Amino acid sequence: MIDRDELAAWLRLVGTAGVGREAVRRLLGEFGSPQAAIDASIEARRGIVGPAAAAALAVEPDGFAALLAATLAWLDGRPAGEAGGRDVLVLGDPRYPEALLQTADPPTLLYVEGRIGLLAADAIAIVGSRNPTAQGLENARAFASLLSRAGLVVVSGLALGIDGAAHEGALDGQAGGATGGTIAVVGTGLDRVYPARHRALAHRIAAAGLLVSEFPLGTASRPENFPVRNRIIAGLARGTLVVEAALRSGSLITARMALEAGREVFAIPGSIHSPQARGCNALLKQGAKLVDSAGDILEEFGGVRPTPADRPGAAEPAPAGKVDPVLAALGFDPIGLDALIARTGMGAAELSARLLDLELAGRVARLPGQVFQRVERG
Amino acid sequence: MIDRDELAAWLRLVGTAGVGREAVRRLLGEFGSPQAAIDASIEARRGIVGPAAAAALAVEPDGFAALLAATLAWLDGRPAGEAGGRDVLVLGDPRYPEALLQTADPPTLLYVEGRIGLLAADAIAIVGSRNPTAQGLENARAFASLLSRAGLVVVSGLALGIDGAAHEGALDGQAGGATGGTIAVVGTGLDRVYPARHRALAHRIAAAGLLVSEFPLGTASRPENFPVRNRIIAGLARGTLVVEAALRSGSLITARMALEAGREVFAIPGSIHSPQARGCNALLKQGAKLVDSAGDILEEFGGVRPTPADRPGAAEPAPAGKVDPVLAALGFDPIGLDALIARTGMGAAELSARLLDLELAGRVARLPGQVFQRVERG
């Protein structure tokens, strides 16, 4: 848990208008700590950040006392170390995520709420359209669930659409917190989670995953903050998977930031006639890696550094799920009833009844001429 | 038109059992002509092709006289030089296609019927599944039509499904023979065009395009000949576009042969849940170029060497097609009625009537909440 006086110095440093992240890094490099930078003379600071910023740092910003009080109250609301605990990580904190530190512009402060240990695990960002297709949502959920189950933490932006489905899938796949999990990086203060429709999801993530923001408490949703936030999503992860995206969408910004940080970009292809696939297809043209299964990503990553066991009594892995023998025999190509009888060794009556069950469950489609085809749910 | 005696010597050379294409090339290299190779002593041939082949060439193959007579009769049926004329091209013939000559294993003979000049133009192979989706057929037709119109010759295999749609699209796009066109490379003798359902299409291609085979007259459809034929499809073209393909399909063999010949491989991406897209997605994983428009291929090819004007009075190019202003305003993303009124400047009543027309014509889909989306026909 961050020290009260130290927090005050950091908040003042990052909260002073006209002192950007680059200036903060130069001041820390010169003076060693925020307090030392503030205590230094204007003259001493001038050569490092210019006269305006040097002078600005001599004066406490407007509303600073209220912001500090609100931040301390927020931290006290759920103490660090508990499940769902809150904390502020600063540059130089040993818990500050290594992957983010290796980017060109790491945030100075990170407000966090939840399982802070998730920041140490290998992560995959899963992002995409706020207006996805039904299949896109299904894909986001399925990839996130499988990758979380395999031990990766799924990072996304809590937006409607693909982001939300990715968080949900990761929570479903994390098998009681033993592996995987999810991190939501938001573009608002952590006391103002947006969008409102994802409030319940944000609570689930605070309890079983991790909420992250670099924005001070009270920061409302502002369009210009979303690209800034996207660099954290890309920076926390070893790679970014774009599930569905239109051309000129925020997800493509995240993908570009991942490339700039030297990370992998993965994309799920789609019909050339689907507007929601255009962005992914464009990324694939530019050299993103095509993935059609979660295994493609795991293979690319080689070994996965799993989630640290930051909670005792983590549950055993979920059962792998028995594959229905008829579904297994169907494979993924259309197949006639006779061939299916031969493949399964079942009688025609028994098989027909089972196919009807599967059809009613939406797992099998009946094509003309007694031909059947498996319907894939991600 | 090939000389009768010369044809006899070539037919005997390639028709002798145990003398493969590689042996034929060695014999031609040593003796200069098929007749000289046949007239040489067994001893003289032995060091070049081994004792068995050397001896076999001393004896006229079984049924040779009948094959020669049938071939001459076939040639006489539609003399070379006429529209739909027939000919046999041999290695060394100046009309033998340069692109094919640059492959590792060019056919010794090519039976041709139609516009032989098409062999001199820049070509794109378009291949794919015999069991495509409706959209796959539409894509094959649309890409072939546009590429043909742009001056490329479309090469395919006359199979059901994607191949047939590619030939049809190319014929539609060739604007009266002034540019583009299509070449069908078949795996049977040219007197036995397969499949039967494509007989009418084969006649259209013989008249307005070109049929090509390396197999002697009378050769029936044999599965083992199809991969052999596929190397000609890939070899005639500057690149191969796979429109839709299952995993482990013949189209992927054609794509591999294109790569081996140092040609480009293009693929249209598709849903990761569509069996017909799996082959294309797999090619894209392996480095094939993703295309979502015909323009991507034209851009990759840079300048296109157009079809030689081998017929006088070639027609003027077809009209480019006026774009409906409402369709243009719709773009490719869903759009609300109000936004569309603003974009088009049309009144609500007029616009609604026009949208209904477009909906009935299948060009526009009506989504919930007065939202409209353009439906793309390739």
Interface residues (C-beta under 8 A of the other chain):
Chain A: N131 Q135 N139 A246 I268 P269 G270 S271 I272 H273 P275 A277 R278 N281 L284 K285 K289 L290 D292 S293 D296 F332 D333 P334 Q373 E376
Chain B: N131 Q135 N139 A246 I268 P269 G270 S271 I272 H273 P275 A277 R278 N281 L284 K285 K289 L290 D292 S293 D296 F332 D333 P334 Q373 E376
